């Protein structure tokens, strides 16, 4: 029997990153952001609420 296919195997260096607009910290791609990664601008709710 063959093993089932597996996607992400723990190599976070292979995931895309981009800086947060508010604080400048690098954000690593998350599965929750898969559908709207192009629109993600902030790393957290705290950065979203902070004035620029």
C-alpha positions as CSV (number, residue, x, y, z in Angstrom):
1,X,0.0,0.0,0.0
2,X,1.2,3.5,-0.8
3,X,1.3,6.4,1.7
4,X,-1.2,9.2,1.3
5,X,-0.1,12.5,-0.2
6,X,1.1,15.1,2.2
7,X,1.3,18.8,1.6
8,X,3.2,21.0,4.1
9,X,5.9,19.0,5.9
10,X,7.3,21.6,8.3
11,X,9.6,23.6,6.1
12,X,8.6,27.2,7.0
13,X,11.4,28.7,5.0
14,X,9.6,27.6,1.8
15,X,6.5,29.6,2.7
16,X,6.0,33.1,1.2
17,X,6.5,36.2,3.5
18,X,5.8,39.9,3.3
19,X,6.1,42.8,5.8
20,X,3.3,44.1,7.9
21,X,2.2,47.6,6.9
22,X,2.0,48.9,10.5
23,X,5.0,47.5,12.3
24,X,7.2,46.1,9.4
25,X,7.6,42.6,10.9
26,X,7.7,39.8,8.4
27,X,4.4,37.8,8.1
28,X,4.6,34.2,7.0
29,X,1.8,32.7,4.9
30,X,-0.9,31.0,6.9
31,X,-3.4,28.4,5.8
32,X,-6.2,30.8,7.0
33,X,-5.0,33.4,4.6
34,X,-4.8,31.1,1.6
35,X,-7.8,32.6,-0.2
36,X,-6.9,36.3,0.4
37,X,-3.1,36.4,0.8
38,X,-2.9,39.3,-1.7
39,X,-5.1,41.5,0.5
40,X,-3.5,40.6,3.9
41,X,-1.8,43.8,5.1
42,X,-1.5,43.5,8.9
43,X,0.1,40.8,11.1
44,X,-2.4,41.1,13.9
45,X,-5.5,42.9,15.1
46,X,-3.3,45.1,17.3
47,X,-1.5,46.4,14.2
48,X,-4.8,46.8,12.3
49,X,-6.2,49.0,15.1
50,X,-3.0,51.1,15.6
51,X,-3.0,54.5,14.0
52,X,-0.4,54.8,11.2
